[in-house]
Structure formats: structure tokens, C-alpha cells
């Protein structure tokens, strides 16, 4: 009998049990969010300052839903990171299924908020939550989506955001699936953490452009 589970209901313990997925707590595993980050222009900084101001203006009028987060915060970041241009393209809310052959023939099914692709290679799975929800609640969900990467010979990257907080994920698939996490970036911190978020997104775009 086939059992279907919605991705939003998946837990980290379930992923460990079914897929033996492991968190790598080693700074050397996920250096892409730290090393060789590109600079961003003064224009980009000024625009991101407006994005931050827009977010804090809108959050005063709850509820701030996922669609608003995508429109106000994620879309400008995707634009400046170059993910709307070749060799990338995006799909909004694509359906994903992960089939696990056990006695129950389990299927994990769900829809991602945004999927960035390069010739069908999954570059970045972006899962957005409403501003009132912690990004921690979406971690198991985005990992489940990343497990469905059809090109397991290469790493894939993900990003979680609720508009205010951002965290990046790297997953590798050789043997046991492993993932690493970046620091979490909070718009409540001094300065504008969107600068760092954009730098990391640009760095990931640079790296993936050279993947064959």
C-alpha cells in the first residue's frame, strides 16, 4: 500500500530514518557562503536598503503572507543575483515527489515556492514562510525537496527565508546525503544583512555557472 506524506509535514527525524540524511557540522563542508564573495554595487545597496525599509513597513500590517515575502524581498534578490537570466531559469511552485521504497512505498509530495534551474540542474530551492513563522519550521521541508535533485552527482543549494531571516543550505548526495547550514541572517541586526544575502546568492550563481 502506498503512503503519501505532504512535505510540509515531514520532520528531520523522519528524513534521518528514511534517507539517513546527516548534518555536517564542519566549516569546511560549506565554504560557498564564506569564501570569495563578490562585491555589490552602490546602486544594489541603495535598492536593498529600500527593500529592507519596505519589509519593515509592511510587517506593521499583519498578516504578511508568503506571497508578499516573495514579491517584496525574494524577487529583488533573485533579480540582482542574476537568476532570471541565462543560463538560469525559475519555476514557481513546481510539484515535487520523492519515492522511497520500503514496506509502505512512501511518497513525499509537495510544492516548492521557487526553484532555480540550470539545464534541469537544481541550483537553489527557495522556501519562503510568512513573517510570523520561524524559518526553522521549513528546514525539514526544504531538505525533503533537495533530496529530489535529479542530478545527485553535484551539490545543490537552498535558501530559507521568512522575509526577515535568511539561511543557506548545501546538500551533497554521494553515498549518504549530507547537508550543511550557513549562519542565519536577520534584518533586525545592525546594518543591512541583505547585502550579505545577495553576495552569497551571487557567489552560488558564479559557482554553478561552471558546473557541466
CORWODA-V869113 format. One record per pair of residues at least 24 apart in sequence whose C-alpha atoms are under 6 Angstrom apart, sorted by the first residue. I is the first residue (numbers start at 1). GAP is how many residues later the second one is. Records with the same first field share a line. If there is no record, write none. Layout:
I=GAP ; GAP
This chain:
1=103
2=102 ; 103 ; 104
3=101 ; 103
4=102 ; 103 ; 104
5=103
6=102 ; 103 ; 104
7=101 ; 102 ; 103 ; 134
8=133
11=129
12=128
21=156 ; 157
22=156
23=155 ; 156 ; 157
24=155 ; 156
30=150
33=167
37=162 ; 166
38=161
64=66 ; 67
65=65
66=62 ; 63 ; 64
69=94
81=120 ; 121
87=31
88=29 ; 30
89=27 ; 28
90=25 ; 26 ; 27
91=24
98=50
123=33 ; 34
124=33 ; 34
125=33
126=32 ; 33 ; 34
127=33
128=32 ; 33 ; 34
129=33
130=32
131=31 ; 32
135=26
